[in-house]
């Protein structure tokens, strides 16, 4: 009986991780937006280091 509980919990964990991965991949940035995002981060770090 304990084995079934563990398998059920494992299934719920895997299903939640798969759903999170699916939704995260749907919101992926386009290459242009990703480039702009990285450039913004680098410019911010340059200002902080001055």
N, C-alpha and C positions, 0 to 999 in steps of 0.2 A: 504494500500500500504506500509506503514511504517513497518507493521508487517512482510511482505514478505522480506523486506530488512533486518530486524533483524534476521529472520530465515535463510536467505542466509548467512549472516555473521557468525551466529552460526554454520551453517553447514561447512563453510570453516574453521573455527577455530577447530572444532572437527576433521575434516578430516586431517588437518595439524598436530594436536597432535597425532592422530592415526598413521599417517605415520612416525612421529618422533619416536614414541614408537616402531614401527615395525623395523625400521632400527637400532635403538639402541639395541634392543634385538638380532638382528642378529650378532652384533659385540661383544656380550658378551664374556668375557674371560673364558677360560677353568679353572677348579678348580686349576690345577697346576700353571698356569700363574697368577691366582689371588693370590695364596699363595706367589709366588715369588714377586709379586708387593707389597703386604702388608709387607713382610719381608724387602724389600728395603726401604719402608717408615719408618718403625720402626728403622732400622739401621741409617737412615739419622737423625731422631729425636734424637737418642741417641748421635750421634756425635755433634749435635748442643747444647745439654744440658751439655756437658762436659766443 
